[in-house]
């Protein structure tokens, strides 16, 4: 039986505990004090504390009998700078050149894109390194291009702080694809690592947890000391599907279950596990609200999206993307939980009106939005008189707003910080910001377009 062990100091620098109140005039990054260091077989986790803390080695923790995964971490005594926010004064120019390695002469290949937790920024992993962008106003605010190798297959931000999680990727990965590297950009180096015996599919970060997703297993770690807290077995999960709540308080984690079409919901605060049979086909995509109360799911069929109450598994609403099969790339709730955005390989981003209860968890009563200007009539209302006579397709709830993209390209979506706006990111380097009319719906208005791999290309 394989075992899992950890060797780390009791704590290490964590981000500002209040990301909703950033320092408005602070720089995106401080000037690094060290050049990028070569990471040894065991990366180093270091700590800044007012009093010395004894190093300790955790007792080995046994895995399940398949025992195919392992992790280890170590620490040293060189304290990294304390974590701060990646915030930039909107009236200043991006701080780039003092923090960059020489940029490659060719346009890099994009390997990964992801939004941060509040959708105000996004990160891009390339075959040369990684870049961080601000969504509104759009600007590249930081990049790191590595000299040797450089491929980053996963880059996960933690709100706007200088701590990131990196996984190597591409034909020439910067790091092994079976390791999660904890990068501190104040020191321009990795300060910790989590090692596994199979490829890391995804990483999710909270201020108090690190979640690592493998092909058929998920590990939950305490951010303070890298101690493993939970292991979850899943069905084959090559996409690395996993979602976690981000509001302060108890953690809610959603991942695939052990059966086709099943999702597993872990409520760590109440120590409850809920299994939801969401679809007949395999799960292709899902999204969780920031507070962890509501879950949207889509299957590999890609025609319907279902919204569930995570507390009791109640199906609250079902909306229809279309009639033919599609690959759903992303789902996103608005911060008000009044809207749901969906992107697919059909080249159209859809926005649906939601009817969710904003009351306490466990209350599954549906309601319409309280603002009459936001109470968009259901797209199925004109056919309600024949509901039950014609097939369910004709009485489905359809999207109220749409935006057309290039069919076949992969896009992810999120709601912008400005009212009724959508941000769309493409694996071709495209950035769109669009606006929809909450009353009349229809085609969205394009507000901005950029190729973020070639920032000069705009229209």
Buried (B, 14 or more C-beta within 10 A) or exposed (E): EBEBBBBBBBBBBBBBEEBEEBEEEBBBBBEBEEEBEEBEEBBBBBBEEEEEEEBEEBEEBEBEEEEBBBBBBBBBEEBBBEBBBBBBEEEEEBBBEEBEBEEBEEEBBBBBBBBBBBBBBBBBBBBBBBBBBBBBEBBBBBBBBBEEBBBBBBBBBBBBBBBBBBBBBBEEBBBBBBBBBBBBBBBBBBBBBBBBEEBBBBBBBBBEBBBBBBBBBBBBBBBBBBBBBBBBEBBEBEBBBBBBBBBEEEBBBBBBBEEBBBBBBBBBEEEEEBEBEBBEBBBBBBBBBBBBBBBBBBBBBBBBBBBBBBBEBBEBBEBBBBEEBBBBBBBBBBEBBBBBBBBBBBBBBBBBBBBBBBEEBEEBEEEBBEEEEBBBEBBBEEBEEEEEEEEEEEBBBBBBBBBEBEEEBBBBBBBBEEEBBBBBBBBEBBBBBBBBBBEEBEEBBBBBBBBBBEBEEEE
